Amino acid sequence: MAKVLLLLMATLACLPAVAFAHTDTQSPDEMAGVDIDEHLGAALPLDAQFVDENGTAVKLGDYFGAKPVILNLDYFQCQSLCSLVLSGMVKGLREIEYVPGKDFEIVTVSFDPRDTLAMALQRKQTYLSEYGVPQAAEGWHFLTGTQDSIAKLTSAVGFNYKWVPDKKEFAHVAAIYVITPSGKISRYLYGVAFEPQTLRFALLEAGQGKLGKTLDHLVLYCFQYDALSGRYAPVAMNIMRLGGLLTLIVLLIILLPVWLGSRRRRRRQAGAAEPKR
């Protein structure tokens, strides 16, 4: 009966999500050549070397192996678009049950080699305070690095950006990247607002069965990522299959006791009809 309830809850949970929209503040000339070339399934340069907010030399691969990872590319002097992306991510993550460090990792990498250790530490303190989940401190990492290491990472994810001299800032696209435990790109999520359901499903998908409970995976079975809307949309065929399976199980639960009872009665009747010796 417990499994039936799980299946029923999963079927009822297969409802449409709400899409988000985002517009850039830069002019068309400033945004020329600024985009993201999606490399779904591509491997990140896990040997790329960086420095974390505590001044410890690390490799990107240090954060992979067991859990899915949310990667975002930031520059720590940015107080506009980068801040909006981080705040939007934090807002969405606060609404899901998964916790950085326990269930997944967050790796925020500066793509400006001029950013310093002090900036990284300040950035971390700011957004941990906004997040309001103390355990997240162990699972959210802010990295700085050389131009060579930065170029390896931005090239791997297809992140194209440029410096705008007049504004003294970088022009770039707002996005975060969901990565598998083995370091392969699973999903690109765009904008400055991230629905909790989208974040949850993206982490489940990237986790490759290592994250979430049975019910989570049953619900995910009903959804497929729609790149046009930037969200997970219901898959009618999968919902029908799950509904059909649920119907079959319910029928078995109802009819099996009836069939077994009828069989026992026939046996008793046959035994009573046998002549005594």
Buried (B, 14 or more C-beta within 10 A) or exposed (E): EEEEEBBBEBBEBBEEBEBBEBEBEBEEEBBEEBEBEBBEEEEBBBEBBBBBBEEEEBBBBBBBEEBBBBBBBBBBBBEEBBBBBBBBBBBBBEEBEBBBBEBBBBBBBBBBBEBBBEBBBBBBEBBBEEBEBEEBBEBBBBBBBEEEBBBBBBBBBBBBBBEBEEEEBBBBBBBBBBBBBBBBBBBBBBBBBBBBBBBBBBBBBBBEEBBBEEBBBBBBBBBBBBEEBBBBBBBEEBBEEBBEEBEEBEEEEEEEEEEEEEEEEEEEEEEEEEEEE
